[in-house]
Every structure is written in structure tokens, then in C-alpha cells.
């Protein structure tokens, strides 16, 4: 079908992570980690020494790789690069903001939730319901 996003299926699609060490470690223990032939990983561990530029570069890299289907990013990290997260509009890879141990989830800052709310409010206005 035309216009549908293609999800890689050669062997399997990957999940990428941008988060704090505890969150990334938990997902690595669950089997999410991958290292390619060029020794590039599918995750970035963010700590106090990680620059915003490094986070931006990882986000751009993960969202342009063809073998990644989902990018999980801690919400507090997403807030550091909010302009990139909010401007990203492709269906694949999907960007999902997750809570971390030290930073609770705030639905007011979730880009996916805000888009859903926008779609439903637009749909309600268009159909005459309020």
C-alpha cells in the first residue's frame, strides 16, 4: 500500500535507547542491546557528563537508521532535546518517552500524547462534537 511506513523484517527490527544507566542496563538485560560490525551500539547512556550535542547526534542517528523500529528515550532526556523530539514526524521509528527511576513521567511533556490529544480535539471540532 502506498504511503505506509516500511518496517524492516530481514532478521528483526531493533529498539534503540537513550536513557540513564539504570534504565539502559535494565533493557540490555532484557536483550535489547546490539553492537554492529562498526562497533556502534543501539543505545546511549546519558549521565551528568553527556552533552546535549551527543544526545542530539544519537537521536538523529537512531531515527535515520533503517534497522531501528522504536526509539525509547527517557522523558527528562527528551526534554533536553524537546525541539528535535517534537519536530520528528515519521511513523517509523516510533519515538516513545519513558520514565526513569529518578525522574517520574509527566504526561504534559509527552510528544505522542500531545499529538493524540490534538488529533482528537481536531476530530471533535470537525465533527461538531465538543
C-alpha positions as CSV (number, residue, x, y, z in Angstrom):
1,X,0.0,0.0,0.0
2,X,1.3,3.4,-0.9
3,X,2.1,5.8,2.0
4,X,2.6,3.1,4.6
5,X,5.8,3.0,6.6
6,X,8.1,0.1,6.0
7,X,9.3,-1.8,9.0
8,X,12.5,-3.8,8.4
9,X,11.9,-7.6,8.6
10,X,15.1,-9.1,7.2
11,X,16.0,-10.6,10.6
12,X,14.4,-8.3,13.1
13,X,14.0,-4.6,13.8
14,X,15.8,-3.1,16.7
15,X,14.8,-0.9,19.7
16,X,17.2,2.0,20.4
17,X,17.6,3.5,23.8
18,X,18.6,7.0,25.0
19,X,18.4,7.0,28.8
20,X,20.2,6.9,32.2
21,X,22.4,4.0,33.1
22,X,19.9,2.1,35.2
23,X,17.2,2.2,32.5
24,X,19.5,1.2,29.7
25,X,21.0,-1.6,31.8
26,X,17.5,-3.0,32.5
27,X,16.7,-3.1,28.8
28,X,20.1,-4.6,28.0
29,X,19.5,-7.4,30.5
30,X,16.2,-8.0,28.7
31,X,18.0,-8.5,25.4
32,X,17.5,-5.1,23.7
33,X,21.3,-4.4,23.1
34,X,23.0,-4.7,19.8
35,X,26.5,-3.9,18.5
36,X,27.0,-3.8,14.8
37,X,30.2,-4.6,12.7
38,X,31.4,-1.0,13.1
39,X,31.1,-1.4,16.9
40,X,28.2,1.1,17.0
41,X,25.6,0.4,19.7
42,X,21.9,0.9,19.6
43,X,21.9,2.8,22.9
44,X,23.3,5.9,24.6
45,X,23.8,6.1,28.3
46,X,23.1,9.7,29.5
47,X,24.8,10.9,32.6
48,X,25.9,14.3,34.0
49,X,28.9,14.4,31.6
50,X,26.8,13.7,28.4
51,X,26.5,16.8,26.3
52,X,23.3,17.9,24.6
53,X,25.1,17.6,21.3
54,X,25.8,13.9,22.0
55,X,22.2,13.3,22.8
56,X,21.1,15.2,19.6
57,X,23.6,13.2,17.5
58,X,22.4,9.9,18.9
59,X,18.7,10.8,18.4
60,X,19.4,11.8,14.7
61,X,21.4,8.6,14.2
62,X,18.8,6.3,15.7
63,X,15.9,8.0,13.8
64,X,17.7,7.6,10.4
65,X,18.9,4.0,10.8
66,X,16.8,1.6,8.7
67,X,17.0,-1.3,11.2
68,X,15.5,0.6,14.1
69,X,11.7,0.4,14.7
70,X,11.4,2.1,18.1
71,X,13.5,4.7,19.9
72,X,12.9,4.7,23.7
73,X,14.0,7.9,25.3
74,X,13.7,8.9,29.0
75,X,11.4,11.8,29.3
76,X,13.9,14.0,31.1
77,X,16.4,13.4,28.3
78,X,13.7,14.1,25.7
79,X,13.2,17.5,27.4
80,X,16.8,18.3,26.8
81,X,16.2,18.0,23.0
82,X,12.5,18.7,23.0
83,X,12.7,20.7,19.7
84,X,14.0,17.6,17.9
85,X,11.5,15.2,19.5
86,X,8.6,17.5,18.8
87,X,9.7,18.1,15.2
88,X,10.1,14.4,14.4
89,X,7.1,13.3,12.4
90,X,7.8,9.9,10.8
91,X,5.9,6.8,11.9
92,X,9.0,4.6,11.9
93,X,11.0,4.6,14.1
94,X,8.4,5.4,16.7
95,X,9.6,7.7,19.5
96,X,8.3,6.6,22.9
97,X,9.1,8.7,26.0
98,X,9.5,6.6,29.2
99,X,10.0,7.4,32.9
100,X,13.2,6.8,34.7
101,X,14.0,5.9,38.3
102,X,14.9,9.5,39.3
103,X,12.5,11.4,37.0
104,X,8.8,10.5,37.1
105,X,6.7,10.5,33.9
106,X,4.9,13.8,33.2
107,X,2.1,13.4,30.6
108,X,2.1,17.2,30.0
109,X,5.5,16.8,28.2
110,X,4.9,13.7,26.2
111,X,5.0,14.4,22.5
112,X,3.0,11.4,21.5
113,X,0.2,12.1,24.0
114,X,0.1,15.7,22.9
115,X,-0.3,14.7,19.3
116,X,-3.1,12.3,20.2
117,X,-4.9,15.0,22.2
118,X,-4.5,17.3,19.2
119,X,-5.9,14.8,16.8
120,X,-8.9,14.1,19.0
121,X,-9.6,17.8,19.6
122,X,-9.4,18.5,15.8
123,X,-11.7,15.5,15.1
124,X,-14.2,16.6,17.7
125,X,-14.3,20.2,16.3
126,X,-14.6,18.8,12.7
127,X,-17.5,16.5,13.5
128,X,-19.3,19.2,15.5
129,X,-18.9,17.4,18.9
130,X,-17.4,19.0,21.9
